[in-house]
Structure formats: C-alpha cells, structure tokens
Amino acid sequence: MKVSKNFIAQEFISKDHYDYLIDRYGTTDGFLNAFYRYIDYDTVILAQNVRDFLGSSIIINDWYYGGNFQNRGFRTSDFYDTDNKFKLSQHQRGLAIDFHSNTYTPDEIRDKIMPAYKELGFWRVEMGVNWVHIDRCKGISDELVKFYP
C-alpha cells in the first residue's frame, strides 16, 4: 500500500505486523489509519526526503520484495528482550528508520545528509555502524545529535 511517492507501508513495518493490520483492517483506509498509529507520518516524509535528496533509492525493510530486512522501521516490544536497554528506542515510537543504499556507503550517506538534517527532518544520527540510523527525536536544542552504539 503506497504511503509516499516511492515507499509502500510494508517498507516501514515487519511482515508479522503488516499481516496483523491486514487481517484486522483489510486494505482500506482503516489500514492506513492504523498504520499511522505506529509510524508517524513525518517519518514517512523523512524517508522520502532522504531518498529525494540523495537522488537514489534507500532500502529500509525489503521483506515484501523477498529480502531479509523487516525491523528497520517500526519495532514492536517483542523485538527487544526484556532487559535490553533499547526498549525505549525511537523505532518503537515510529520516529526512526534504519536503511542502506546500493549507491552510497553508510558513511557517504551520513556525510551527504548530516549538513541538511533540519531540511530533511531528522535530529539524531547513529555513527560507527554499517547502516544509517536517523530519527526525529528532537532534544532541547536545534543541534544534530550524533550517537554511537
């Protein structure tokens, strides 16, 4: 189900969560209303902004196309073990995406998008990993927050 010019809902949620929403709401407006309870609309806009800015596709979840990624957008609490410090991840709030590109390395992507973080709509970026994590969790300042695993 299309949610922006280049993205479908399946790219932001896991297969299990997609199946749950389809079973409960069908492929109607009810599905999209439920979908946006889990993924903030501005997170979809963020993904589209980054794709447009790079001029290249980005891969968030690709399970719908036969790939292996399915937990790089919204994550349910089942994704995390009970003692995991990431239980309060921005992914659970629908405010974060992890992605990669077949055109650029993660470091190249970060170098390109970090100067435009306000324009693109993100406030935090994870460094030192072989994927790109950005999220919309804004702190008390307008500065970009860089964090490490």
Disulfide bonds with the S-S distance in Angstrom:
none
